[in-house]
Amino acid sequence: MNTRVLISDDEQGICHILRHELEQVGFLVSVSNNGKQTKQFLDEQNFDVLLLDIQMPGCDGFQVLDHLKTVRKKPVIIMMTAYGSIESAVKAMQLGASDYITKPFDVSQLLVKINRLLPSHQFLHKRGGDDQTPAFWGSSPQVNEIRNTIEKIKNLKSNVLITGESGTGKGVVAKAIHFASNRAKEPFVHVDCGSIQPTLIESILFGHEKGAFTGAVTQQKGKFELAGEGTLFLDEIGTLSLNLQSRLLVVLQERQFSRVGGVAQLPVKARIIAATNEHLEDQVREGKFREDLYYRLNIIRIHIPPLRERLSDVDELALGFLHTHAELNGKNIKGFDDETVSVLHQYEWPGNVRELENAVECAVAMAEGPYIKLHDIPTYVTNRCFANQQRLSPNTPELSLSEQEMMSIINALEKYGGHREKTAAALGISRRTLQYKLKKYGLIHTNRERE
């Protein structure tokens, strides 16, 4: 849904294939065949994802990573390498890359990484002209309580554990604590523990000495060291192995660590904030998470409730996302009509704030007038609400899931005049999947295809 991707690779064949596959699933794709052009793209445009080759002539991927320090809006960065070097991957991630993938790879593997990494930027909204301080939309008692807690604990050194379902905005809360604190001018270092390969994560966190393992040709600093006196945010902490949990526990207790392969003890100066969408108490009972580490992390607990438990925030959230994406897309949209507002309140938003923003972003893209109308909202939202209304009505027969899906496809095809590319994008599926479902439901001749 208008996710902008920049592919930077000197191999034009790979760029052509990647561009075609990513555009098939609805991404807006630009291509650069050298590092110098990539830096120019990043200076002139905003991208959500950068697919960056490590080895390029003239200006390689590491030089592009260094240039990104000067770019205002930093994309999610996935490094592409044909060499599979642990050393190169670790170095790239320590310079700011989010993940890496080894050539040759299936595009499905890449899509999994993109979908997993994309959205912390999607929950941020800047106020007062300060492009560093994230703010919340919403005035529910739950959100106000979180704001009050942040104000109380912002300058403390105590560890913080943030819990909540996927998509509720745990990263936003972590950044809010950091940028409201007296550490705001120090680094905020985000580590997504769930997206890093187990063989890399120890080196990513603590760094390594030259010769610590095969391929370690230079000394590298880890995230604990790079965080300095700022904040280290350990996202998805529940995915760590028990062995790494043991080492992390010692580090948090002693407030010092050593690099992999090293003996020198380095001080931990950063504040530690951890987050999880897992129920760590259950993991402790099942022996999957160390009880002593749980208590060490759970000094201050902030729980973010799911959006369905604070639907009063939907109006403010939706308007905030509308203004953001309308501005990004150069559209003059004032708000939502009454019918659309009613549907936004009826839907339970299982994907939470992230799903709401995706729906609003889609609606902004489709809207043609000054107000978002019901037909601009993704069809899966409106059809789910319609199905819920049917279940509540004793006089209306309930539709099966297959019937609901078929109705969604028919409505979308009619809305876009049979244009399958737009229909697939609105339904949140690939064009190939749409083709399969058209055959499955006997709709292949229902609408004349428009390209």
HELIX and SHEET records of a PDB file:
HELIX    1   1 GLN A   12  GLN A   24  1                                  13    
HELIX    2   2 GLY A   35  GLU A   44  1                                  10    
HELIX    3   3 GLY A   61  HIS A   67  1                                   7    
HELIX    4   4 LEU A   68  THR A   70  5                                   3    
HELIX    5   5 ILE A   86  GLN A   94  1                                   9    
HELIX    6   6 VAL A  107  LEU A  117  1                                  11    
HELIX    7   7 LEU A  118  PHE A  123  5                                   6    
HELIX    8   8 PRO A  141  ILE A  153  1                                  13    
HELIX    9   9 LYS A  170  ALA A  180  1                                  11    
HELIX   10  10 CYS A  193  SER A  195  5                                   3    
HELIX   11  11 PRO A  198  PHE A  206  1                                   9    
HELIX   12  12 LYS A  223  LEU A  226  1                                   4    
HELIX   13  13 ILE A  237  THR A  239  5                                   3    
HELIX   14  14 LEU A  242  GLU A  254  1                                  13    
HELIX   15  15 LEU A  280  ARG A  285  1                                   6    
HELIX   16  16 GLU A  291  LEU A  297  1                                   7    
HELIX   17  17 LEU A  307  GLU A  309  5                                   3    
HELIX   18  18 LEU A  311  ASP A  313  5                                   3    
HELIX   19  19 VAL A  314  LEU A  328  1                                  15    
HELIX   20  20 ASP A  338  GLN A  346  1                                   9    
HELIX   21  21 ASN A  352  MET A  366  1                                  15    
HELIX   22  22 LEU A  374  ASP A  376  5                                   3    
HELIX   23  23 THR A  379  LEU A  392  1                                  14    
HELIX   24  24 LEU A  401  LYS A  415  1                                  15    
HELIX   25  25 ARG A  420  LEU A  427  1                                   8    
HELIX   26  26 ARG A  431  LYS A  440  1                                  10    
SHEET    1   A 5 LEU A  28  SER A  32  0                                        
SHEET    2   A 5 ARG A   4  SER A   8  1                                        
SHEET    3   A 5 VAL A  49  ASP A  53  1                                        
SHEET    4   A 5 VAL A  76  THR A  81  1                                        
SHEET    5   A 5 ASP A  99  THR A 102  1                                        
SHEET    1   B 5 PHE A 188  ASP A 192  0                                        
SHEET    2   B 5 THR A 231  ASP A 235  1                                        
SHEET    3   B 5 ARG A 271  THR A 276  1                                        
SHEET    4   B 5 VAL A 160  THR A 163  1                                        
SHEET    5   B 5 ILE A 300  HIS A 303  1                                        
SHEET    1   C 2 GLN A 256  PHE A 257  0                                        
SHEET    2   C 2 LEU A 266  PRO A 267 -1                                        
SHEET    1   D 2 GLY A 335  PHE A 336  0                                        
SHEET    2   D 2 TYR A 371  ILE A 372  1                                        
END                                                                             
